[in-house]
Amino acid sequence: TEAVGKGGKPNLTVKDIARWINNELCLGEDDGYSERTVSRWLEALDFKLVQVKKTLYVDGHERPDVVADRARLAKQLDEMKPLLLTVDDETLEVKSNPHASFILVSQDEKIHHSNDQQKRYWSDGTNTVLPKKSQGRTIMTSDFLSEVFGFVKFSDQDSHSPGKRVGSLLDVSRDGYYNSDRCLEDFDECSKAVTGLSHGKLHCVFLTDRSPIHCKFAEDALNVRKMNVKPGGKQPKMRDGWFWKAGKRQTQTMVYPDDHPEYPGQAKGLRQVCVERFGKAAINGKRHEEMAAMLSDCADFKSQPTLLEDQALARGDRVIFG
């Protein structure tokens, strides 16, 4: 039996179980079962009184989309594995791999506060550590870690930044928050450092998360979220797309030509792009969300790389989102 507790959350309580049993058996206050009796029954059935605690909440790990994304990650890592320079798990020595042209580099950001403190401490009962009222000064860091080089640093022989550790250390009050521009600079810096450390032999396979900072697109990237239904307006002028028609790949411009009678040099918008791809009949009566969904399923929109991926590929690096 479940009873509704604070915040609308279901709680199993002795009081409500006793009430339910007595109601089901039509027992009154004089001949009904007491809460103490019911609690003994619960103990006999291996129930325990549990205090609510903040802990790790695990949910959705077996959802179809999560399972599919996990398989995608494993496949990408397996495909790169033969080309990676790695470390032996037993000896911790770098493995010999004549085919190695990449190293795996993980990246992440973290926020630190000057008043961060340990939650537990030793005490004889006579002293108490009072927590600070504010979090204090905010510092943001970005780091790159490789099993081959550890925290990635420039070579000691580097002419510009000898021995400098790659990444960012930002005082938020002075430098502002970590953003996409700083992120791109950090990844480029890490790539240069690895090139120097490996004497030009290795590129990076970056393993990072899908945060908004990492997943920002170029201004002209194919992105249905920025498209209006009608032509023109403030929507961006996007790069050319493509689609298959009668077995042939067709290039599609997302912008009207400069000599167009109504919309010279303006973005076509969702409706016109969909008409050219699917025909008028296919979009008749369709609304913004429906047309956006149709384009989102197209290969050119689905495969659109982020700025991070674009720049990495141009350098010879790779990005894998975990």
Sequence and secondary structure as in RCSB ss.txt:
>XXXX:A:sequence
TEAVGKGGKPNLTVKDIARWINNELCLGEDDGYSERTVSRWLEALDFKLVQVKKTLYVDGHERPDVVADRARLAK
QLDEMKPLLLTVDDETLEVKSNPHASFILVSQDEKIHHSNDQQKRYWSDGTNTVLPKKSQGRTIMTSDFLSEVFG
FVKFSDQDSHSPGKRVGSLLDVSRDGYYNSDRCLEDFDECSKAVTGLSHGKLHCVFLTDRSPIHCKFAEDALNVR
KMNVKPGGKQPKMRDGWFWKAGKRQTQTMVYPDDHPEYPGQAKGLRQVCVERFGKAAINGKRHEEMAAMLSDCAD
FKSQPTLLEDQALARGDRVIFG
>XXXX:A:secstr
  EE GGG EE  HHHHHHHHHHHTT  TTTS  HHHHHHHHHHTT              TT HHHHHHHHHHHH
HHHHHGGGB  B TTT  B   TT  EEEEEEEEEEEETT   S     SS      SS  SEEEEEEEEETTTE
E B  TT SSSTT B SEEEEHHHH    HHHHHHHHHHHHHHHHHHTTT  EEEEEE   TTTT   TTS  GG
G  SSSSTT      EEEEETTEEEEE SB  TT SSSTT B  HHHHHHHHH HHHHTT  HHHHHHHHHTSHH
HHT   HHHHHHHHHT EEEE 
